[in-house]
Amino acid sequence: MLKDDLIIVKAKITMKTTEDGGRISGFKSGYRPNHVFELPDNLKNLRTYIGDIRFDDQELIEPGETKIVTVRFLKNPEIEKYINVGQKWFINEAARTLGLVKF
């Protein structure tokens, strides 16, 4: 959904467990990780986008959990090409992948 200057999507997020390289602790609504839509062969060319993750019915998400969330991006033609039903992408902190998002 496009709303003024935002792209807003409902998506399912699955967080990696701590043992699989995810975060040690969970995060609260409003968290703004890097969103990665494509993984290049050379990670120096990694392109990330900032978008915040909001929860409708819970305070936070813990490692290993799966939840339905709202993801909000600033409207941008670069991101718009990726926002399609069935699209999957990763959320990262720097080069570390924390989870998978599916729209």
N, CA, C and O atoms as a DFTB+ gen file, in Angstrom:
412 C
 N C O
     1  1       0.841      -1.164       0.000
     2  2       0.000       0.000       0.000
     3  2       0.893       1.236       0.000
     4  3       1.885       1.290       0.728
     5  1       0.545       2.218      -0.808
     6  2       1.265       3.486      -0.832
     7  2       0.452       4.505      -0.062
     8  3      -0.748       4.649      -0.297
     9  1       1.078       5.201       0.837
    10  2       0.397       6.229       1.621
    11  2       1.305       7.443       1.665
    12  3       2.314       7.461       2.370
    13  1       0.923       8.471       0.891
    14  2       1.710       9.693       0.793
    15  2       3.160       9.363       0.458
    16  3       3.462       8.991      -0.676
    17  1       4.061       9.495       1.432
    18  2       5.473       9.262       1.164
    19  2       5.968       7.930       1.729
    20  3       7.175       7.719       1.848
    21  1       5.030       7.018       2.083
    22  2       5.411       5.718       2.654
    23  2       4.906       4.563       1.815
    24  3       3.856       4.650       1.177
    25  1       5.658       3.491       1.824
    26  2       5.209       2.199       1.311
    27  2       4.989       1.350       2.552
    28  3       5.907       1.160       3.349
    29  1       3.773       0.840       2.720
    30  2       3.422       0.083       3.922
    31  2       2.969      -1.306       3.504
    32  3       2.060      -1.445       2.686
    33  1       3.609      -2.352       4.071
    34  2       3.243      -3.722       3.745
    35  2       3.075      -4.544       5.025
    36  3       3.772      -4.336       6.018
    37  1       2.134      -5.478       4.970
    38  2       2.001      -6.502       6.015
    39  2       2.834      -7.678       5.546
    40  3       2.740      -8.091       4.390
    41  1       3.641      -8.214       6.430
    42  2       4.534      -9.300       6.038
    43  2       4.757     -10.234       7.216
    44  3       4.482      -9.893       8.366
    45  1       5.259     -11.412       6.904
    46  2       5.613     -12.385       7.933
    47  2       7.118     -12.352       8.110
    48  3       7.876     -12.465       7.147
    49  1       7.540     -12.195       9.367
    50  2       8.970     -12.162       9.656
    51  2       9.330     -13.388      10.490
    52  3       8.642     -13.725      11.453
    53  1      10.415     -14.044      10.104
    54  2      10.943     -15.186      10.846
    55  2      12.355     -14.833      11.272
    56  3      13.241     -14.639      10.439
    57  1      12.554     -14.753      12.574
    58  2      13.858     -14.386      13.117
    59  2      14.740     -15.620      13.276
    60  3      14.268     -16.687      13.669
    61  1      16.025     -15.460      12.966
    62  2      16.988     -16.540      13.194
    63  2      17.172     -16.723      14.699
    64  3      17.036     -15.773      15.470
    65  1      17.476     -17.933      15.102
    66  2      17.792     -18.171      16.508
    67  2      19.199     -17.636      16.793
    68  3      19.989     -17.409      15.877
    69  1      19.488     -17.444      18.065
    70  2      20.819     -16.990      18.466
    71  2      21.867     -18.005      18.013
    72  3      22.941     -17.627      17.547
    73  1      21.553     -19.289      18.151
    74  2      22.479     -20.355      17.769
    75  2      22.769     -20.355      16.265
    76  3      23.839     -20.789      15.837
    77  1      21.810     -19.866      15.464
    78  2      21.998     -19.810      14.011
    79  2      22.585     -18.481      13.543
    80  3      22.611     -18.202      12.344
    81  1      23.060     -17.655      14.488
    82  2      23.698     -16.400      14.126
    83  2      22.826     -15.167      14.268
    84  3      23.247     -14.069      13.903
    85  1      21.608     -15.328      14.795
    86  2      20.713     -14.188      14.990
    87  2      21.074     -13.395      16.230
    88  3      22.117     -13.619      16.843
    89  1      20.219     -12.483      16.587
    90  2      20.429     -11.635      17.768
    91  2      20.362     -12.454      19.050
    92  3      19.767     -13.531      19.089
    93  1      20.984     -11.923      20.095
    94  2      20.898     -12.538      21.422
    95  2      19.565     -12.173      22.060
    96  3      18.965     -12.984      22.767
    97  1      19.105     -10.954      21.810
    98  2      17.835     -10.489      22.365
    99  2      16.897     -10.105      21.231
   100  3      17.313      -9.965      20.081
   101  1      15.623      -9.938      21.573
   102  2      14.639      -9.530      20.582
   103  2      14.702      -8.031      20.333
   104  3      15.623      -7.352      20.787
   105  1      13.708      -7.522      19.604
   106  2      13.619      -6.081      19.400
   107  2      12.172      -5.640      19.478
   108  3      11.250      -6.428      19.271
   109  1      11.992      -4.359      19.782
   110  2      10.665      -3.770      19.963
   111  2      10.138      -3.168      18.670
   112  3      10.881      -2.957      17.712
   113  1       8.849      -2.901      18.667
   114  2       8.198      -2.215      17.563
   115  2       8.904      -0.895      17.285
   116  3       9.267      -0.172      18.213
   117  1       9.098      -0.581      16.009
   118  2       9.793       0.633      15.606
   119  2      11.247       0.404      15.222
   120  3      11.930       1.330      14.784
   121  1      11.723      -0.827      15.386
   122  2      13.100      -1.194      15.036
   123  2      13.331      -0.923      13.557
   124  3      12.444      -1.155      12.736
   125  1      14.522      -0.432      13.211
   126  2      14.841      -0.047      11.835
   127  2      16.092      -0.767      11.336
   128  3      17.159      -0.158      11.256
   129  1      15.978      -2.048      11.002
   130  2      17.146      -2.761      10.485
   131  2      17.386      -2.429       9.013
   132  3      16.586      -1.738       8.382
   133  1      18.478      -2.922       8.487
   134  2      18.736      -2.855       7.051
   135  2      17.916      -3.954       6.385
   136  3      17.883      -5.088       6.864
   137  1      17.258      -3.619       5.285
   138  2      16.486      -4.585       4.511
   139  2      17.277      -4.877       3.244
   140  3      17.649      -3.960       2.512
   141  1      17.533      -6.158       2.985
   142  2      18.363      -6.585       1.859
   143  2      17.504      -7.414       0.912
   144  3      17.030      -8.488       1.283
   145  1      17.300      -6.922      -0.304
   146  2      16.463      -7.605      -1.285
   147  2      17.260      -8.502      -2.219
   148  3      16.716      -9.465      -2.759
   149  1      18.531      -8.206      -2.419
   150  2      19.387      -9.012      -3.291
   151  2      20.744      -9.193      -2.620
   152  3      21.292      -8.256      -2.040
   153  1      21.275     -10.404      -2.705
   154  2      22.608     -10.676      -2.160
   155  2      23.612     -10.764      -3.309
   156  3      23.571     -11.714      -4.091
   157  1      24.511      -9.786      -3.418
   158  2      25.522      -9.830      -4.483
   159  2      26.611     -10.848      -4.150
   160  3      26.756     -11.261      -3.000
   161  1      27.365     -11.244      -5.160
   162  2      28.483     -12.157      -4.943
   163  2      29.537     -11.534      -4.034
   164  3      30.143     -12.218      -3.209
   165  1      29.748     -10.238      -4.193
   166  2      30.725      -9.513      -3.389
   167  2      29.953      -8.658      -2.382
   168  3      29.247      -7.728      -2.773
   169  1      30.081      -8.965      -1.094
   170  2      29.313      -8.247      -0.081
   171  2      29.680      -6.769       0.017
   172  3      28.958      -6.000       0.652
   173  1      30.778      -6.362      -0.593
   174  2      31.106      -4.937      -0.625
   175  2      30.070      -4.180      -1.451
   176  3      29.910      -2.970      -1.291
   177  1      29.366      -4.891      -2.335
   178  2      28.337      -4.281      -3.184
   179  2      26.936      -4.460      -2.606
   180  3      25.949      -4.263      -3.315
   181  1      26.833      -4.827      -1.343
   182  2      25.545      -5.050      -0.695
   183  2      24.755      -3.746      -0.648
   184  3      25.249      -2.731      -0.155
   185  1      23.547      -3.777      -1.154
   186  2      22.664      -2.596      -1.149
   187  2      21.573      -2.831      -0.121
   188  3      20.866      -3.837      -0.180
   189  1      21.434      -1.912       0.819
   190  2      20.437      -2.056       1.870
   191  2      19.491      -0.864       1.862
   192  3      19.819       0.213       1.365
   193  1      18.311      -1.086       2.425
   194  2      17.290      -0.054       2.540
   195  2      16.820      -0.026       3.981
   196  3      16.754      -1.066       4.637
   197  1      16.494       1.156       4.474
   198  2      16.008       1.289       5.842
   199  2      14.484       1.277       5.820
   200  3      13.850       1.968       5.022
   201  1      13.923       0.490       6.697
   202  2      12.481       0.446       6.871
   203  2      12.193       0.053       8.301
   204  3      12.905      -0.775       8.870
   205  1      11.161       0.632       8.894
   206  2      10.874       0.255      10.273
   207  2       9.854      -0.876      10.325
   208  3       9.005      -1.027       9.447
   209  1       9.974      -1.659      11.386
   210  2       9.105      -2.821      11.605
   211  2       8.236      -2.505      12.799
   212  3       8.731      -2.162      13.873
   213  1       6.923      -2.624      12.601
   214  2       5.957      -2.339      13.666
   215  2       5.116      -3.576      13.936
   216  3       4.779      -4.340      13.031
   217  1       4.790      -3.746      15.205
   218  2       3.970      -4.874      15.633
   219  2       2.558      -4.390      15.937
   220  3       2.378      -3.316      16.510
   221  1       1.571      -5.170      15.561
   222  2       0.185      -4.805      15.823
   223  2      -0.283      -5.302      17.186
   224  3      -1.046      -4.623      17.873
   225  1       0.174      -6.480      17.571
   226  2      -0.420      -7.114      18.758
   227  2       0.599      -7.652      19.755
   228  3       0.253      -8.477      20.600
   229  1       1.829      -7.208      19.675
   230  2       2.816      -7.671      20.645
   231  2       3.845      -6.579      20.896
   232  3       4.010      -5.667      20.086
   233  1       4.522      -6.680      22.008
   234  2       5.525      -5.690      22.415
   235  2       6.837      -5.881      21.661
   236  3       7.460      -4.905      21.242
   237  1       7.265      -7.143      21.485
   238  2       8.536      -7.402      20.828
   239  2       8.560      -8.776      20.188
   240  3       7.659      -9.591      20.386
   241  1       9.603      -9.014      19.422
   242  2       9.829     -10.311      18.788
   243  2      11.175     -10.823      19.281
   244  3      12.144     -10.070      19.378
   245  1      11.218     -12.105      19.587
   246  2      12.423     -12.744      20.116
   247  2      13.091     -13.594      19.027
   248  3      12.438     -13.988      18.061
   249  1      14.391     -13.877      19.184
   250  2      15.062     -14.780      18.237
   251  2      14.305     -16.100      18.127
   252  3      13.858     -16.648      19.134
   253  1      14.164     -16.606      16.914
   254  2      13.483     -17.873      16.663
   255  2      11.985     -17.752      16.458
   256  3      11.348     -18.741      16.094
   257  1      11.392     -16.579      16.676
   258  2       9.944     -16.411      16.536
   259  2       9.553     -15.990      15.121
   260  3      10.359     -15.439      14.372
   261  1       8.295     -16.264      14.779
   262  2       7.696     -15.828      13.523
   263  2       6.457     -15.012      13.873
   264  3       5.638     -15.448      14.683
   265  1       6.312     -13.833      13.271
   266  2       5.191     -12.929      13.549
   267  2       4.757     -12.230      12.264
   268  3       5.531     -12.094      11.316
   269  1       3.493     -11.788      12.259
   270  2       3.008     -10.901      11.203
   271  2       3.295      -9.475      11.668
   272  3       2.970      -9.111      12.798
   273  1       3.903      -8.673      10.801
   274  2       4.324      -7.319      11.146
   275  2       3.925      -6.353      10.033
   276  3       3.523      -6.762       8.944
   277  1       4.044      -5.085      10.330
   278  2       3.903      -4.029       9.330
   279  2       5.296      -3.447       9.097
   280  3       5.993      -3.077      10.042
   281  1       5.688      -3.372       7.831
   282  2       6.983      -2.794       7.472
   283  2       6.704      -1.516       6.689
   284  3       5.895      -1.505       5.760
   285  1       7.383      -0.441       7.076
   286  2       7.193       0.853       6.420
   287  2       8.520       1.338       5.845
   288  3       9.536       1.405       6.537
   289  1       8.478       1.674       4.558
   290  2       9.634       2.236       3.862
   291  2       9.275       3.633       3.375
   292  3       8.112       3.909       3.078
   293  1      10.270       4.519       3.291
   294  2      10.052       5.770       2.592
   295  2       9.863       5.452       1.118
   296  3      10.574       4.612       0.566
   297  1       8.920       6.110       0.486
   298  2       8.634       5.878      -0.926
   299  2       9.881       6.181      -1.744
   300  3      10.483       7.248      -1.622
   301  1      10.257       5.212      -2.584
   302  2      11.496       5.307      -3.336
   303  2      11.385       4.334      -4.515
   304  3      11.070       3.162      -4.304
   305  1      11.633       4.785      -5.744
   306  2      11.532       3.886      -6.891
   307  2      12.412       2.641      -6.772
   308  3      12.056       1.581      -7.287
   309  1      13.558       2.760      -6.099
   310  2      14.443       1.608      -5.922
   311  2      13.758       0.504      -5.117
   312  3      13.916      -0.674      -5.436
   313  1      13.008       0.863      -4.088
   314  2      12.319      -0.119      -3.252
   315  2      11.046      -0.606      -3.927
   316  3      10.711      -1.788      -3.842
   317  1      10.342       0.287      -4.590
   318  2       9.054      -0.059      -5.199
   319  2       9.150      -1.264      -6.120
   320  3       8.208      -2.052      -6.202
   321  1      10.273      -1.421      -6.816
   322  2      10.405      -2.550      -7.746
   323  2      10.453      -3.895      -7.020
   324  3      10.191      -4.932      -7.629
   325  1      10.785      -3.890      -5.717
   326  2      10.870      -5.130      -4.955
   327  2       9.567      -5.495      -4.238
   328  3       9.389      -6.647      -3.841
   329  1       8.674      -4.551      -4.069
   330  2       7.487      -4.791      -3.259
   331  2       6.402      -5.443      -4.115
   332  3       5.578      -4.769      -4.734
   333  1       6.432      -6.765      -4.128
   334  2       5.475      -7.581      -4.867
   335  2       5.043      -8.739      -3.972
   336  3       5.840      -9.248      -3.184
   337  1       3.795      -9.151      -4.091
   338  2       3.315     -10.287      -3.302
   339  2       4.213     -11.485      -3.577
   340  3       4.508     -11.795      -4.731
   341  1       4.643     -12.153      -2.521
   342  2       5.539     -13.298      -2.633
   343  2       7.001     -12.935      -2.479
   344  3       7.848     -13.819      -2.350
   345  1       7.315     -11.630      -2.489
   346  2       8.701     -11.175      -2.348
   347  2       9.261     -11.585      -0.989
   348  3       8.581     -11.470       0.030
   349  1      10.492     -12.057      -0.980
   350  2      11.209     -12.378       0.255
   351  2      12.437     -11.495       0.332
   352  3      13.047     -11.170      -0.687
   353  1      12.796     -11.106       1.554
   354  2      14.026     -10.356       1.754
   355  2      14.553     -10.603       3.157
   356  3      13.869     -11.166       4.011
   357  1      15.781     -10.168       3.371
   358  2      16.450     -10.386       4.651
   359  2      16.487      -9.079       5.437
   360  3      16.483      -7.989       4.865
   361  1      16.523      -9.217       6.775
   362  2      16.821      -8.050       7.601
   363  2      18.182      -8.293       8.230
   364  3      18.503      -9.396       8.672
   365  1      18.970      -7.230       8.257
   366  2      20.354      -7.322       8.707
   367  2      20.694      -6.226       9.709
   368  3      20.064      -5.170       9.752
   369  1      21.713      -6.516      10.511
   370  2      22.449      -5.513      11.261
   371  2      23.855      -5.603      10.689
   372  3      24.549      -6.600      10.886
   373  1      24.268      -4.576       9.991
   374  2      25.525      -4.595       9.242
   375  2      25.506      -5.812       8.314
   376  3      24.549      -5.974       7.557
   377  1      26.524      -6.668       8.344
   378  2      26.569      -7.831       7.442
   379  2      25.885      -9.068       8.033
   380  3      25.784     -10.094       7.360
   381  1      25.417      -8.981       9.280
   382  2      24.800     -10.144       9.930
   383  2      23.306     -10.220       9.627
   384  3      22.560      -9.277       9.892
   385  1      22.879     -11.349       9.070
   386  2      21.473     -11.560       8.761
   387  2      20.734     -12.005      10.022
   388  3      21.130     -12.957      10.695
   389  1      19.651     -11.291      10.320
   390  2      18.856     -11.567      11.523
   391  2      17.619     -12.377      11.248
   392  3      17.160     -13.123      12.114
   393  1      17.064     -12.244      10.046
   394  2      15.826     -12.944       9.758
   395  2      15.401     -12.791       8.316
   396  3      16.056     -12.125       7.514
   397  1      14.285     -13.425       8.011
   398  2      13.709     -13.434       6.667
   399  2      12.308     -12.827       6.745
   400  3      11.536     -13.132       7.654
   401  1      11.996     -11.973       5.787
   402  2      10.678     -11.350       5.703
   403  2      10.039     -11.822       4.405
   404  3      10.705     -11.911       3.374
   405  1       8.739     -12.124       4.459
   406  2       8.006     -12.508       3.250
   407  2       6.737     -11.683       3.183
   408  3       5.937     -11.659       4.119
   409  1       6.568     -10.996       2.037
   410  2       5.392     -10.149       1.799
   411  2       4.338     -10.974       1.115
   412  3       3.257     -10.469       0.815
